[in-house]
Amino acid sequence: MTPPTAPDASRSAPRKVVLFGAGDFASLVWFCLTHDSPHEVVGFTVDGAALKSGRLHGLPVVPFENLEQHFAPQDHDLLLAVGPHQVNGLRADRYEAARARGYGFASYVASGARSWPDLSLGPGSLVFENAVIEPFAEIGANCVIRAGAQISHHARISDHAFLAPGVTLAGGCRIGTRSFLGVRATLRDGITVADRCIVAAGALVARSTEPGGLYVGVPARRSGDAEGVKIFS
């Protein structure tokens, strides 16, 4: 798991930020950072093939392939503002590509979230309003914790994971790299969700999962492979 930033990193030494994404989720992140953080969003970037408009919220949208020509890495941080497409594969790939090109990453913790001074939060992660993160929990890099999620003590969330609104993790849970937990999914204490899993909305996970699985139901059971499943956020 990528080393965490300091507990208050999302609110200290702000730099200009470029958001990767130009859809509804990117608009949400732009609004939150603009109204609830010290960060200044100065533009958006997407893959050139996905570029549909050159402006969003009055700011430029530029191709990711030549991002440096518009927003130099020494002056700007990046933040991934796209959903968990391809079992978070898109977010993970663009994060690593940007890091290799010299970009740093902003993080955001909503003022309405509840956390403690020991919050361990990796670079490029987002924590939205009314999320509760208890002491000794760890959140990796490029993670998304949506509104109302409950992260109990000693839980560990690995890089590039995405927790939808209302997810509940009991104490000591482990969430693997690139995994996605749907709206109001619930894990009992000590459960491990393996890498690249999808846990469907409303599922109750009472046993640890296997890598790459799709888990649905109460109690949750594997019903197929996560790869190829379309996730909407």
N, C-alpha and C positions, 0 to 999 in steps of 0.2 A: 504494500500500500504506500502511495506517495507520502513523504513526510508532511505533517500538518503545518499549517500556518500558526502564528500566535493566536490566542483566543479572540482578540479584538481586531484581527487583520482586516475584516470586511469594513471596518470603520476608521482605519488609520492610513495615513500617507496615500490618499487616493490619487490615481492617475487617470488619464483619459482612457475610456473603455470602448472597444469595438465589439459588437455582438455578432456571433455567427448565427444566422437565421434571419428570416424575414416573414415569418408566418405569425399566427395568433400568439403562440408562446413567446416569440421574440418581442411582440408588442407588450405583452404582460411584463416581461423582464425589464424592458425599457421603462415602462411606467413606474415599476417598483424602484428601480435604481434612481430614476429622476426625482421621485417624490419622497424616497425613504432611505437615502444613502448619500454619502459625500461624493460618490462617483459621478463623473460627467460622461454620458454616452455621446460619442461624436460620430458614430456611423454603424453600419451593418455590413456584413459580408456573407456571401453564399457561394457555392460552387457556380462556376460560370454557366454551366448548362441549366441551372435552376434560376438564373437571374431573369426576373420578369419586369422589374421596374427599377429605375435608378434612384428612387427616393422612397423613404418611409419615415413618417413622423417628421418630415422636413429635413431629414438627414440622408447623406449619400449611402447607397447600397452598391458595393463594389465586388468584383470577382475575387474569390479566395485565392485563386491561382497567382494573382499579382498584387496581393494585399500590401506588400511592402512599399509599392509605388505610391500608395495613398496614405497608409498609416504605418509608420516605421516602428519596428519592435522596441527600439530604445525609448520611444515616447508613449507607447500605448500598450495596454493590457487587453487580453481577449477574454470573452466569456461565452461559453456555448449555450445558446438559447434555442435549442431544438428539442423535440420530444424523443422518446425512447425507440426510434425507428431502428429496424434491423437488430432488435434486442440490444439496443444502445450501442450498436456497432458503429453507426455514423458518428455519434458524439465521441466515442473513444478514438476513432481513426483521426478525426479532425483535431482533437485535442493533442494527440501525439505528433501530428504533422506540424501544428502551430508551435509546439514546444521545440521541435527540431529546427524550426526556422527562427528561434530566438525570442519568441513571445512569452511573456509572463501572463498570469491569470488573476483576474479579480475574483473576489468572493462576495457573497451577500447574505446577511442574516437579517430578516425583517425585524423592525423594532417591536412588532407584536408577537414575535416568537419568544418562547420561554427556554432559556438555557442557563448554564452556570459558568463561573469563571474558568473552570477547567476545560471548557469546550475545545475539543480537538477536531479541527475542520481543515480539510485539505484544500489546496488551491483550486479555484474555478468552481467551487460548490455553491449551491443556492439553497437557502432555508426560508420558507415562506411563512406567512402569518399564522399564528395560533399553533404552530408546531411546538412540541414539547420534547426537549432533549435533556435527559437526566444525567447526573454526574457519572463519570467514567465511561461514557459512550464515546465512540470514535467514528468519525466520518471521513472517508477518503477523498481523493481528488475527483473533480468533475462529477460530483453527485448532485442529485436534485431531491430535496425533501419538500413535498408539497404541503399545502395548508392543512392544519389539523392532524398531522402525523404525530404519533406518540412513539418516541425512541427511548426505551427504558434503560436503566443502568447497565453498564458493562456490555451493551450491544456494540457490534462492530460492523460498519458498512464499508465495503471495499470500493475501489475506484470505479467510476462510470456507472454506478447504480442509480436507479430512479424509483422513488417511492411516491405513489399517487396520493391524492388527498385522503385523509382518514386512515391510513395504514397504521397498524398497531404492532409494535415489537415488544414482547415481554423481555424480562431481564436476560442478559447473556446471549442473545440471538446473534447470528452471523449471517451477513448478506454478501454473497459472492460477487466478483467482478462482473459488471455489465448486466446484472439481474434487474428485472422489473417486477414490482409489486403493484397490482391494480387497486382501484378504489376500495377502501375498507377491508383489504386483506388483513388477516390477523395471524400472528405466530405465537405459539405458546413458548414458555421459557426454555432457553437452551437450544432452540432449533437452529439448524444451519440450512440456509438456502444456497445451493451450490452455484458456481459460476454460470452465467448466461441462461438463467432460468426465467420463465414467466410464471408468476402466480396470479391467477385471474381475480377479478373484482369479487369481493365478498368471500373468498376462499378462507378456510381455516386450516392452517398447516400445523399438524400435530406430530409429524415425523420429518426428519431432515430429508432433503431432496437430493436427486442425482443431477449432475451437470447437464445443461442443455434441455431440460424438461419443461413441459407445459403442465401446470398443476391447477386443477379446478375442483370446486365442490367443498362440502362440509361432511366429513373431513376431506381435505384435499388429496386427490390421487392423480398420478401422472396419466394424462390423456393423449400424449403425443410429444412431438419435439417443438421446442420454442422457435427454432430457426424457420423463417418463412411466415411466421404468424404476424399479421398486420396489427400494430398497436397504435391507437389513436389517443392523443393527449390534448 
